[in-house]
Structures are given as C-alpha cells and as structure tokens.
Amino acid sequence: QVQLVESGGGLVQAGGSLSLSCAASGSISSINAMGWYRQVLGKQRELVAQITSGDSTNYVDSVKGRFTISRNGNVVYLQMNSLKSEDTAVYYCTADRAAQTPGVVTRYWGQGTQVTVSS
C-alpha cells in the first residue's frame, strides 16, 4: 500500500500563486509516475500534470506555461502561477506503482486538497 498526504491548498486571488506538495509513504518502491488531478463538483476528474520516474512531464493544455510539476524522491510538487478562477477545484495527488504482475499498475490517490481562486 501507498499512502499519499497532500498539503498546500487554500484561497488565492486570481493572478496569484500556490504550491501543492504530496508525500508518498509505505510501499514506495516501484512507484513510477506521480501526478495531480483535479475535480470540480459535478464534473469529471481531469489530469492536470504528471511526472515519470525519469522526470518526463505532461500537462493538460489549460495549465501549460502556468503550472510546473516536479519531484524529489517520494515527494511531488505542483507550482501553480497566474491562477485563474477556472483553476478552482479539489486537487488530488496520484502515485502509480508497478504490481507484481507484469504490466499491471496500481494507482493510489491522496485525500484531496481544495484550491479556490477568487476573481
């Protein structure tokens, strides 16, 4: 099992910045990709950014140039700049861990942290 603990959410004015962090603990060996998803009430959860064990990154188009994902060992960060009201959501940390069965990956989720951007 992998436990994920997020921190750093809160309220910020549009144009401001916030930084999220997420620390993984437990069976953290074989964790490859880590990432951040977000969800607005009533909408589907969407991938915001992901980083692999090789530090390859990908972002949803709406945050490119504004958000930066980084990783230091078992901690993943999301630096969010130039925040917009549409970035308001609950942000969830994820960790993908290879299972013993080849080709099988288990995704673990954090509890979520609220980010609210006021306009």
C-alpha positions as CSV (number, residue, x, y, z in Angstrom):
1,Q,0.0,0.0,0.0
2,V,1.0,3.6,-0.7
3,Q,-0.2,6.5,1.4
4,L,-0.3,10.0,-0.1
5,V,-0.6,13.1,2.1
6,E,-1.2,16.4,0.3
7,S,-0.7,19.9,1.6
8,G,-0.7,23.5,0.3
9,G,-4.2,24.2,-0.9
10,G,-6.1,27.3,0.0
11,L,-7.6,30.5,-1.2
12,V,-5.8,32.9,-3.5
13,Q,-6.8,35.8,-5.7
14,A,-6.7,35.5,-9.5
15,G,-3.2,36.0,-10.8
16,G,-1.7,34.7,-7.6
17,S,0.3,31.6,-6.9
18,L,0.0,28.4,-4.8
19,S,2.2,25.4,-4.3
20,L,1.0,22.0,-3.6
21,S,3.0,19.1,-2.2
22,C,2.4,15.4,-1.8
23,A,4.5,12.9,0.1
24,A,4.2,9.2,-0.5
25,S,4.9,6.7,2.2
26,G,4.5,3.0,2.6
27,S,5.5,0.7,-0.2
28,I,7.1,3.4,-2.3
29,S,9.5,1.1,-4.2
30,S,8.4,0.6,-7.8
31,I,6.5,3.9,-7.8
32,N,6.9,5.2,-11.3
33,A,4.7,8.1,-12.3
34,M,3.2,10.6,-9.9
35,G,0.8,13.3,-10.8
36,W,-2.0,15.7,-10.0
37,Y,-5.7,15.5,-10.9
38,R,-8.4,18.0,-10.2
39,Q,-12.2,17.8,-9.9
40,V,-14.9,20.4,-9.9
41,L,-18.2,19.3,-8.3
42,G,-20.4,17.8,-10.9
43,K,-17.6,17.3,-13.4
44,Q,-15.2,14.6,-14.3
45,R,-11.8,14.4,-12.7
46,E,-9.1,15.6,-15.1
47,L,-5.4,15.1,-15.2
48,V,-3.5,18.3,-14.6
49,A,0.1,17.2,-14.7
50,Q,2.1,14.0,-14.5
51,I,5.8,13.3,-14.0
52,T,7.5,9.9,-14.5
53,S,10.4,8.4,-12.6
54,G,12.6,9.7,-15.5
55,D,11.3,13.2,-15.0
56,S,9.3,13.3,-18.2
57,T,6.3,15.6,-17.7
58,N,3.0,16.2,-19.4
59,Y,0.3,18.8,-18.7
60,V,-3.3,19.5,-19.7
61,D,-3.3,22.3,-22.2
62,S,-5.1,24.7,-19.9
63,V,-2.2,24.9,-17.4
64,K,0.7,24.8,-19.8
65,G,3.1,27.7,-19.1
66,R,1.4,28.4,-15.7
67,F,1.9,25.2,-13.7
68,T,5.1,23.2,-13.1
69,I,5.2,19.7,-11.7
70,S,8.4,18.5,-10.1
71,R,9.5,15.6,-8.0
72,N,12.1,14.9,-5.3
73,G,12.2,11.2,-4.4
74,N,8.8,10.3,-3.0
75,V,7.5,13.9,-2.9
76,V,5.8,15.5,-5.8
77,Y,5.1,19.2,-6.1
78,L,2.8,21.4,-8.2
79,Q,3.7,25.0,-8.5
80,M,0.7,27.0,-9.8
81,N,1.2,30.5,-11.1
82,S,-1.1,33.0,-12.8
83,L,-4.1,31.2,-11.2
84,K,-7.5,31.7,-12.8
85,S,-10.9,31.2,-11.3
86,E,-11.4,28.2,-13.5
87,D,-8.5,26.5,-11.7
88,T,-10.7,26.3,-8.6
89,A,-11.1,22.6,-7.8
90,V,-10.2,19.8,-5.4
91,Y,-6.7,18.7,-6.4
92,Y,-5.7,15.1,-5.9
93,C,-2.2,13.6,-5.9
94,T,-1.6,10.2,-7.5
95,A,1.1,7.6,-7.5
96,D,1.4,4.8,-9.9
97,R,3.1,1.7,-8.6
98,A,4.0,-1.4,-10.6
99,A,2.3,-4.5,-9.3
100,Q,4.0,-7.9,-9.1
101,T,2.0,-9.0,-12.2
102,P,3.9,-7.7,-15.2
103,G,2.2,-4.9,-16.9
104,V,-0.2,-4.1,-14.1
105,V,-0.1,-0.7,-12.4
106,T,-1.9,0.3,-9.3
107,R,-2.9,3.9,-8.9
108,Y,-3.1,5.4,-5.4
109,W,-4.9,8.6,-4.6
110,G,-4.5,11.3,-2.0
111,Q,-7.4,12.7,0.0
112,G,-7.6,15.9,-2.0
113,T,-6.9,19.5,-1.2
114,Q,-9.1,22.4,-2.1
115,V,-7.8,25.2,-4.2
116,T,-10.0,28.2,-4.6
117,V,-9.2,31.1,-6.8
118,S,-11.2,34.3,-6.3
119,S,-11.8,36.7,-9.2
